[in-house]
Amino acid sequence: MGKKRKVPAVNASSSADIAFMLLLFFLMTSSMDTDKGLPRRLPPPVPKEQKNEDVDIKKRNLLVVLINSNNQILCGDQFIDIKQLKDRVKEFVDNPANNEHMPERVEVDVPFFGKRMVTKNHVISLQNDRGTEYQAYIDVQNEIAAAYNELRDGISKEKFGKAFADLDEEQQKAVQMIYPQKISEAEPKNYGGAK
């Protein structure tokens, strides 16, 4: 009878090392498209010594979008359908007719564009009730983001002949000066319904 051949043992500990190295490799070499998310710009912290009246936002510059516990959307002082929200936000941010009840327009010197009237002090306050469904909140976020995207795309195509996402960094910064995204997300509150 021939000798039994010994099968060499596999070193299992090296498998974990290899898997870890592969994971590191893919993490380092793959890039995430951060532009596809929903960026948020929260108001900066208020210095303690600053007076309260200095940080008050003028009523005309603030648009409150509230989602109640029944997932109804209150935009300003009116209940609206989610399909109306994008256009409401666009009109508020742009204020093309210089409506005195909408954000004040301030002259800003914008690269590539020159002097422009911009509603740079506007703020959209997105609030929800504790009973609000998560999906309803996400849907509202998406509509607000879409409003900014459409405004930026419109002026980008008008000035540069291409969409905002296709502009170079300096051009994008200029467009962002004209339509700065200012969304404040407040803590959930109880406005009625679910307590």
N, C-alpha and C positions, 0 to 999 in steps of 0.2 A: 504493500500500500504506500502511496506517495504521502509526503508530508503535507499536513494541512497548511494552507497559505494564510498567513495573518493579514487581515484587512486593516490598513492603517486607520487609526481613530481620527475623526475630524475634530479639530479644535473649535468647539461651539462658541467660545468666548470671542473669537475673532469676527464672527458673523455680526454680532452687535456693533462692533467697531466699524465694520464695513458699512452697515446700514446707517450708522450715525454720520459717517463721512459723506455718504451719498446724500443724506438729508441736508447736511451743511452745504454741499456743493449746489444742490438745486435752490436752496434758499438764497444763496449768494449770487447765483447767476440769473435767477428769474426776477423780473421787475414787476411791481404792482402799479397799475394805472390809478394813481391817486386822484386824478381829475374826475373820475366817474362817481365819486362819493358825493355827500351832501355837506359841503363845508359850512361851518357856522362861525359867525363873528359875534362874540358876546361883548357887551359893554365892558370897558376896563374898570378895575376896582376904583372906588371913589376914595381919595385921600381923606383921612379923618379930619384934617383941619379945614377941608373945603366946606363952604356953607351949603346948606340944603338947596337954597334957591338957585345956586350956580349949576346944579346938576339936573334940575327939572327939565324934562323934555317937553317942548311946546306941544300942546294937544294936536295941532295940525300935522306935526311931524311923526305922530305915533299911530300905527294901525294895529289894533288888537284883533287877533284871530283866535277865537275860543272854540274848542270842541267840547261840548257838554257830555253828560253821562249817557245821553241818548244818541251820541255821535252826530248831533246836529252842529252845523258850523255857523257861528256868529261872527260876521266880519264887520268890524266897527259896531254899528247899532242895528244891523239887519241880519236876519237869518237867510243864508243863501245855500244853493246847491253847490256841491264840490266842483261841478262843471263851470260855474261862474267865477270860482276863486282866482284862477290864473289871470283872467282879464282884469279883475278888481285890483290885484296886486300890481300888475303892469301899469295900470292907470295911476295908482298911488305912487309908485316909485318914479315914474316918468313925469307925472303932472304936466302933460303937454299944454293944457289950457291955462296953466298958472292959476289954478283954482285956489282961493284963499283958505279953503277948508282942507287942502292937501299940503304936502310938504313944501316948505319955502325953498325957492330956487336961489342958489348962491353962485356967483361967478367964480369959475375955477379955470386956471391956465393949464390945459391938458396937452401933453406932447402929441404931435401929429395933427391935433384938432384945433389948437389955439384956444381962445377964450370960449368957454361953454357955461351955460346955466345948468347947474346940477343940484339935485336934491340930496346933498351929501349928509344932511343931518337926519334923514328919515330912519325910523326903526320899525320893524315888524315884530310885534310881541306875540309869539305863538304860545298859547296856554291851553291846558286841558284839565278836565275833571278827573278825579281818581277813578271814576267809572268808565272813562273813555276806552274804547277798544284799541288795542295796539295798531291794528291794520288801518283804522280810521286816522290815527295820528300820522302814520307813515304816508298815507295817501295825501294828507294835507301838506306834509313836508315836501312831497314830490311836486305838488302843484305850485307851491311857492318857489321851489328851485327852478321849475320849468319857466316861470314868469321871468326870473332873472336871466335864464339862458336865452329866452326868445328876445329879450331886450338887447342883450349883448350880441347875439347873432345878427340881429337887424342892423345895428350900427356898424358892426364889423364888415358885413357884406356891402353896406352903403359906402364905407370909407376905403376898405382894402380889397373888396371883391371876394372875400372868403369868410367862412364861419369862424367864430371866436376860437374854437379849439385848434384851428389851423394857423392862427397867428403866431408870430414869434413872441418871446417873453416880454419885450418892451412894448409891443403893440397891445398885448393882453393887459398889461399894467395900465396902459392909457385908457382902454375901454372900461376897466374896473374902476378907474377914477370917475368916469361918467355914470356908471351904474354900480356903486359899491354895494355889496351884499351885506345887509345888516339885519340879522335875525336874532332875537333874544328869546331863548327858550326858558320859560319860568317853571318853577316847581309846580307839580300838579296841585290843584285846589279843589275844594268841594263847592260847587256853584249850585247844586240842586240835584235831585235824583239820588244816586248812590252816595251813601255817607260812609 
